[in-house]
Amino acid sequence: MPKNAADPEKFGVLQSKRNATRYQILVQIAERQPAVNQQEIADAIGVTAQAVSDYLQDLVEHGYVNKHGRGRYEVTKEGVDWLISQTDELRHFIEHVSEDVIGQVEIETAIATTEISEGETVSLTMQDGVLRAMSGGTGSATAVAVTNAEAGQDVGITNFDGVVDYDLGSVTIVSIPRVQNGGSSAVDSNRIAEMAERHDLIAVGGVEAIAVAEAADLEPDIRFGSTAAVQEAAARGLDILLLSSTDLLSAHTDKLRDQNLSYEVVDVADT
């Protein structure tokens, strides 16, 4: 076992089938108490009613459950404490699997810029917002190819090492007034067209913004779901001109701020 691997034997519920069944039954009792139907518990966890009866007796003897009469049970403080301890251990194990184990075998997709063979170490770069893979592991970030690919094809990669070196993009936001406040007619479409030439992508949010784009003879790259799409594009190194109606402005800026992405809001009066 690798040095940093988690040992399942450390986790009580995973040590044996008995521990796992005891845990499930105690959870079922906690959910159903005080009226506990043993057959319902048996059906819920896939054991016999007799097995549930035996486990109930065991839980009572260990002080995890109190019996108040036929079919009436209640989880004790000791039982709750045991459930919490086992659940915490399970949570730690799940975090280990999610972050350390699955993360090591995670497969991403890149575009091959050269011919690549399965099992080969490749260098990774970010170009035009798309992850690119090149034969040879000499870059600041590398991975291992899990598929063959010709140049221009998609290639599966895993076992990432290092950091892809690229600059985050920025977002220039033009605030477009609502139609009752002038809408697209309040915006200089020629200025918008000039600004678009200095950006990689054009995005719109709101009908007024679409009208401005059409007046500037621009075809937006992003028309729907622009809040998430703009954030994703900027995170991938692209510069975006976003035309947004004022009522949608905060949704975009909040998303960019949360991701620590650079943006500038240009007031209509400044265009």
C-alpha positions as CSV (number, residue, x, y, z in Angstrom):
1,M,0.0,0.0,0.0
2,P,1.4,3.5,-0.9
3,K,2.8,5.4,2.1
4,N,0.0,8.0,2.1
5,A,-2.9,5.7,1.3
6,A,-5.7,5.4,3.8
7,D,-6.1,2.0,5.4
8,P,-9.8,0.9,5.3
9,E,-9.2,-1.1,8.6
10,K,-9.0,2.3,10.4
11,F,-12.7,2.9,9.5
12,G,-15.0,0.9,11.9
13,V,-17.9,0.6,9.5
14,L,-15.6,-0.8,6.8
15,Q,-13.9,-3.3,9.0
16,S,-16.6,-6.0,8.7
17,K,-20.0,-6.8,7.3
18,R,-21.2,-6.9,11.0
19,N,-20.1,-3.4,11.7
20,A,-21.7,-2.1,8.5
21,T,-25.0,-3.8,9.3
22,R,-25.0,-2.6,12.9
23,Y,-24.4,1.0,11.5
24,Q,-27.3,0.7,9.0
25,I,-29.7,-0.7,11.6
26,L,-28.8,2.0,14.1
27,V,-29.5,4.7,11.4
28,Q,-32.8,3.1,10.6
29,I,-33.8,3.0,14.3
30,A,-32.9,6.7,14.6
31,E,-35.0,7.6,11.6
32,R,-38.1,5.5,12.8
33,Q,-38.0,5.8,16.6
34,P,-39.8,5.2,18.7
35,A,-42.1,2.8,16.7
36,V,-39.7,0.5,15.0
37,N,-40.9,-2.2,12.5
38,Q,-38.2,-4.8,12.2
39,Q,-39.5,-6.1,8.9
40,E,-39.3,-2.6,7.4
41,I,-35.7,-2.2,8.5
42,A,-34.9,-5.7,7.1
43,D,-36.4,-4.8,3.8
44,A,-34.6,-1.4,3.7
45,I,-31.1,-2.8,4.2
46,G,-31.5,-6.3,2.7
47,V,-31.3,-8.6,5.7
48,T,-33.8,-10.9,7.4
49,A,-36.1,-9.8,10.1
50,Q,-34.4,-12.3,12.4
51,A,-31.1,-10.7,11.8
52,V,-32.5,-7.3,12.7
53,S,-33.9,-8.8,15.9
54,D,-30.4,-10.2,16.8
55,Y,-28.7,-6.9,16.0
56,L,-31.3,-5.0,18.1
57,Q,-30.5,-7.2,21.1
58,D,-26.8,-6.6,20.6
59,L,-27.3,-2.8,20.3
60,V,-29.4,-2.9,23.5
61,E,-26.7,-4.9,25.3
62,H,-24.0,-2.4,24.2
63,G,-26.1,0.5,25.5
64,Y,-26.6,2.1,22.1
65,V,-30.4,1.5,22.1
66,N,-33.1,1.5,24.8
67,K,-36.1,-0.8,24.5
68,H,-39.3,0.7,25.9
69,G,-41.6,-2.2,25.1
70,R,-42.6,-4.4,22.1
71,G,-41.6,-2.6,18.9
72,R,-40.5,0.6,20.7
73,Y,-36.8,1.5,20.6
74,E,-34.8,4.7,21.1
75,V,-31.2,5.5,20.3
76,T,-29.2,6.4,23.4
77,K,-26.7,9.2,23.7
78,E,-24.0,6.5,23.5
79,G,-25.6,5.3,20.3
80,V,-25.7,8.8,18.8
81,D,-22.0,9.3,19.7
82,W,-21.0,6.0,18.0
83,L,-23.0,7.0,14.9
84,I,-21.3,10.4,14.8
85,S,-17.8,8.8,15.2
86,Q,-18.4,6.2,12.5
87,T,-19.9,8.8,10.2
88,D,-16.9,11.2,10.7
89,E,-14.5,8.3,9.9
90,L,-16.5,7.5,6.7
91,R,-16.4,11.1,5.7
92,H,-12.6,11.3,6.0
93,F,-12.3,8.1,4.0
94,I,-14.6,9.5,1.3
95,E,-12.6,12.7,1.2
96,H,-9.5,10.7,0.7
97,V,-11.0,8.7,-2.1
98,S,-12.4,11.8,-3.8
99,E,-9.3,14.0,-3.5
100,D,-6.4,11.6,-3.4
101,V,-7.5,8.5,-5.2
102,I,-9.9,9.6,-7.9
103,G,-7.8,12.8,-8.4
104,Q,-4.9,10.6,-9.4
105,V,-6.8,8.8,-12.1
106,E,-8.9,11.7,-13.3
107,I,-8.9,11.9,-17.1
108,E,-9.1,15.2,-18.9
109,T,-9.4,16.0,-22.6
110,A,-6.9,18.1,-24.6
111,I,-6.3,18.8,-28.3
112,A,-3.2,17.1,-29.7
113,T,-0.8,19.5,-31.5
114,T,1.5,16.6,-32.5
115,E,1.0,12.9,-33.0
116,I,0.7,11.3,-29.5
117,S,0.9,7.6,-28.5
118,E,-0.9,6.1,-25.5
119,G,1.3,6.0,-22.4
120,E,3.5,8.9,-23.7
121,T,4.3,11.9,-21.5
122,V,3.0,15.1,-23.0
123,S,3.5,18.8,-22.3
124,L,0.4,20.9,-21.7
125,T,-0.4,24.5,-22.8
126,M,-3.4,26.7,-23.0
127,Q,-4.1,28.2,-26.4
128,D,-7.3,30.1,-27.4
129,G,-8.9,28.9,-24.2
130,V,-8.4,25.2,-25.0
131,L,-6.0,22.8,-23.3
132,R,-3.3,21.5,-25.8
133,A,-1.0,18.5,-25.6
134,M,2.3,18.1,-27.3
135,S,4.5,15.1,-27.5
136,G,7.4,15.3,-25.0
137,G,7.3,16.2,-21.3
138,T,9.5,19.3,-21.3
139,G,6.9,22.0,-20.4
140,S,5.9,23.5,-17.0
141,A,2.9,21.1,-16.9
142,T,2.9,17.5,-18.1
143,A,0.5,14.6,-18.2
144,V,0.4,11.0,-19.5
145,A,-1.7,10.2,-22.6
146,V,-4.3,7.5,-22.2
147,T,-5.3,7.4,-25.9
148,N,-3.6,7.7,-29.2
149,A,-4.1,10.8,-31.2
150,E,-3.1,12.5,-34.5
151,A,-2.4,16.2,-34.5
152,G,-5.8,18.1,-34.2
153,Q,-7.6,15.2,-32.6
154,D,-8.8,15.0,-29.0
155,V,-6.6,13.0,-26.6
156,G,-7.3,11.7,-23.1
157,I,-4.7,12.7,-20.4
158,T,-4.1,11.9,-16.7
159,N,-1.4,11.9,-14.0
160,F,-1.0,15.7,-14.2
161,D,2.2,17.3,-12.9
162,G,3.0,21.0,-12.6
163,V,0.9,24.0,-13.6
164,V,-0.2,25.1,-17.0
165,D,1.5,28.5,-17.5
166,Y,-0.9,31.1,-19.0
167,D,-2.4,34.5,-18.0
168,L,-6.0,34.7,-17.0
169,G,-8.2,36.7,-19.3
170,S,-10.1,39.9,-18.4
171,V,-13.6,41.1,-19.0
172,T,-14.6,44.6,-20.2
173,I,-18.3,45.1,-19.4
174,V,-20.4,47.7,-21.1
175,S,-23.4,48.6,-19.1
176,I,-26.5,48.9,-21.4
177,P,-29.5,50.8,-19.9
178,R,-32.9,49.1,-19.8
179,V,-35.2,50.0,-22.6
180,Q,-37.2,52.4,-20.4
181,N,-34.0,54.3,-19.8
182,G,-33.0,54.5,-23.5
183,G,-31.9,51.0,-24.2
184,S,-29.7,50.4,-27.2
185,S,-30.3,53.9,-28.6
186,A,-28.2,55.3,-25.8
187,V,-25.1,53.5,-26.9
188,D,-22.6,54.5,-29.6
189,S,-22.5,51.3,-31.8
190,N,-19.4,52.5,-33.6
191,R,-17.5,52.6,-30.2
192,I,-18.8,49.1,-29.4
193,A,-17.5,47.8,-32.8
194,E,-14.0,49.4,-32.0
195,M,-13.9,47.8,-28.6
196,A,-14.8,44.4,-30.0
197,E,-11.7,44.3,-32.2
198,R,-9.5,44.3,-29.1
199,H,-11.2,41.3,-27.5
200,D,-11.2,37.5,-28.2
201,L,-14.9,37.0,-27.6
202,I,-18.1,39.0,-27.6
203,A,-20.8,38.1,-25.1
204,V,-24.3,39.6,-24.5
205,G,-26.7,39.5,-21.6
206,G,-30.2,40.8,-22.0
207,V,-32.3,41.8,-25.0
208,E,-31.0,45.4,-25.0
209,A,-27.4,44.0,-25.3
210,I,-28.4,41.9,-28.3
211,A,-29.8,45.0,-29.9
212,V,-26.6,46.9,-29.3
213,A,-24.6,44.0,-30.8
214,E,-26.8,44.0,-33.9
215,A,-26.5,47.7,-34.3
216,A,-22.7,47.4,-34.2
217,D,-22.9,44.6,-36.8
218,L,-21.4,42.1,-34.3
219,E,-22.3,38.4,-34.0
220,P,-21.9,37.5,-30.3
221,D,-19.9,34.4,-29.4
222,I,-21.9,33.9,-26.2
223,R,-25.7,34.6,-26.2
224,F,-27.1,32.3,-23.6
225,G,-25.8,31.4,-20.1
226,S,-23.4,34.3,-20.4
227,T,-22.8,34.5,-16.6
228,A,-21.1,31.2,-16.4
229,A,-19.7,31.2,-19.9
230,V,-17.9,34.5,-19.5
231,Q,-16.3,33.4,-16.2
232,E,-15.2,30.1,-17.8
233,A,-13.7,31.9,-20.8
234,A,-11.8,34.4,-18.7
235,A,-10.5,31.6,-16.5
236,R,-9.1,30.0,-19.7
237,G,-7.2,33.1,-20.7
238,L,-9.5,34.8,-23.1
239,D,-10.4,38.5,-23.1
240,I,-14.1,39.1,-23.4
241,L,-16.2,42.2,-24.2
242,L,-19.5,41.7,-22.4
243,L,-22.5,43.8,-23.3
244,S,-24.9,43.5,-20.3
245,S,-28.2,45.2,-19.5
246,T,-28.1,46.9,-16.2
247,D,-30.4,44.5,-14.5
248,L,-28.1,41.6,-15.2
249,L,-24.9,43.4,-14.4
250,S,-24.5,42.3,-10.8
251,A,-24.9,38.6,-11.7
252,H,-21.9,38.8,-14.0
253,T,-19.7,40.9,-11.7
254,D,-20.5,38.7,-8.6
255,K,-19.4,35.6,-10.5
256,L,-16.2,37.2,-11.7
257,R,-15.4,38.6,-8.3
258,D,-15.9,35.2,-6.7
259,Q,-13.3,33.7,-9.1
260,N,-10.9,36.6,-8.6
261,L,-11.0,37.4,-12.3
262,S,-10.2,40.9,-13.6
263,Y,-13.0,43.0,-15.0
264,E,-13.8,46.6,-15.8
265,V,-17.3,48.1,-16.0
266,V,-17.6,50.8,-18.6
267,D,-20.6,53.1,-18.0
268,V,-22.7,54.0,-21.0
269,A,-21.9,57.7,-20.5
270,D,-18.2,56.8,-21.1
271,T,-18.8,55.0,-24.4
